[in-house]
């Protein structure tokens, strides 16, 4: 075996082993056990089994066919594990929802029944011609569903990176790496005689994924930053006069118009009211049901509506910049989210209302 192959084997085997160990850690040893850590553990374990199969079969094609069956079966669980990890990290349900259970049970049942009735060793053509296509299709569907859950995060990463939380960046990174891994396997399945680098690419990307998570955990010493919704209230905020604090925040927004600063950050607003970033974020979530971005954008959108109502001569895009948005797309997305319409339609409705009102006055 050439030295380059030895190196590739080492990288692949090490990546699969690290991923499996991380998966076991999230499944069994993480301090805060919740659905997010459970599904992240499942994702890493399933991905490691799939990559491990590629590693050993690539370097020893004579291995028993059961290895191929196990590896392909693991693919059926990678997509669902990714989707449920992202969904649970965003929504953080207290218990496993019934429809999630049904999907998981159905997938495991299909995997076991197909494996028992049609083992790969006896029906290789059936697996290669049909089963693998169904497995990759299911994987792709769940990856697309996961991407749709993250579409707002990706939109803000492109238009307003400063507003994206650390947890959101990690979710986007884990999703993107998994999407790339799937892309390599799909290209290999579609272009068997043309695309032959899937093994190296998939293994390297997997190794990068495991390395990213390991380094993050090592530095942070916690898994909390994978979760978007705060946990139980911090005792340090119990002594905060929430009503007084909210009035101070309102004054900072309405009198000092801090929201017009396009680079306003959570830490800066927290300093104005003498709180830590964590305390302010917790209060916004617990008492107003909003995150920092939603809280600030609400003031910006209301100010934009006020300017439109007064017939401000600025264009819609200029109004967006005036009230604190740093891009047209971010302004339009935030406006539609809050007002359920676009700035253009909102302005047109205002114009029609004013015309009707003026007509009524002239008749009188």
FENSUL-V150826 format. One record per backbone hydrogen bond with DSSP energy under -0.5 kcal/mol. NH is the residue of the N-H (numbers start at 1). CO is the residue of the C=O. Records with the same first field share a line. If there is no record, write none. Layout:
BEGIN
NH = CO + CO
END
This chain:
BEGIN
6 = 2
7 = 3
8 = 4
9 = 5
10 = 6
11 = 7
12 = 8
13 = 9
14 = 10
15 = 11
16 = 12
17 = 13
18 = 14
19 = 15
20 = 16
21 = 17
22 = 18
23 = 19
24 = 20
25 = 21
26 = 22
27 = 23
28 = 24
29 = 24 + 25
30 = 25
33 = 31
38 = 34
39 = 35
40 = 36
41 = 37
42 = 38
43 = 39
44 = 40
45 = 41
46 = 42
47 = 43
48 = 44
49 = 45
50 = 46
51 = 47
52 = 48
53 = 49
54 = 50
55 = 51
56 = 52
57 = 53
58 = 54
59 = 55
60 = 56
63 = 60
67 = 64
69 = 65
70 = 66
71 = 67
72 = 68
73 = 69
74 = 70
75 = 71
76 = 72 + 73
77 = 74
78 = 74
79 = 75
81 = 77
82 = 78
83 = 79
84 = 80
85 = 81
86 = 82
87 = 83
88 = 84
89 = 85
90 = 86
91 = 87
92 = 88
101 = 97
102 = 98
103 = 99
104 = 100
105 = 101
106 = 102
107 = 103
108 = 104
109 = 105
110 = 106
111 = 107
112 = 108
113 = 109
114 = 110
115 = 111
116 = 112
117 = 113
118 = 114
122 = 119
123 = 119
127 = 123
128 = 124
129 = 125
130 = 126
131 = 126
132 = 127
134 = 130
135 = 131
136 = 132
137 = 133
138 = 134
139 = 135
140 = 136
141 = 137
142 = 138
143 = 139
144 = 140
145 = 141
146 = 142
147 = 143
148 = 144
149 = 145
150 = 146
151 = 148
154 = 150
155 = 151
156 = 152
157 = 153
158 = 154
159 = 155
160 = 156
163 = 160
164 = 161
169 = 165
170 = 166
171 = 167
172 = 168
173 = 169
174 = 170
175 = 171
176 = 172
177 = 173
178 = 174
179 = 175
180 = 176
181 = 177
182 = 178
183 = 179
184 = 180
185 = 181
186 = 182
187 = 183
188 = 184
189 = 185
190 = 186
191 = 187
194 = 191
195 = 191
196 = 194
201 = 197
202 = 198
203 = 199
204 = 200
205 = 201
206 = 202
207 = 203
208 = 204
209 = 205
210 = 206
211 = 207
212 = 208
213 = 209
214 = 210
215 = 211
216 = 212
217 = 213
218 = 214
219 = 215
220 = 216
221 = 217
226 = 223
227 = 224
228 = 89
229 = 89
237 = 234
238 = 235
240 = 237
242 = 240
245 = 241
246 = 242
247 = 243
248 = 244
249 = 245
250 = 246
251 = 247
252 = 248
253 = 249
254 = 250
255 = 251
256 = 251
258 = 252
260 = 257
261 = 258
262 = 260
264 = 261
269 = 265
270 = 266
271 = 267
272 = 268
273 = 269
274 = 271
275 = 270
280 = 276
281 = 277
282 = 278
283 = 279
284 = 280
285 = 281
286 = 282
287 = 283
288 = 283 + 284
289 = 284 + 285
290 = 284
295 = 291
296 = 292
297 = 293
298 = 294
299 = 295
300 = 296
301 = 297
302 = 298
303 = 299
304 = 300
305 = 301
306 = 302
307 = 303
308 = 304
309 = 305
310 = 306
311 = 308
312 = 307
319 = 315
320 = 316
321 = 317
322 = 318
323 = 319
324 = 321
325 = 320
331 = 327
332 = 328
333 = 329
334 = 330
335 = 331
336 = 332
337 = 333
338 = 334
339 = 335
340 = 336
346 = 342
347 = 343
348 = 344
349 = 345
350 = 346
351 = 347
352 = 348
353 = 349
354 = 350
355 = 351
356 = 352
357 = 353
358 = 354
359 = 355
360 = 356
361 = 357
362 = 358
363 = 359
364 = 360
END
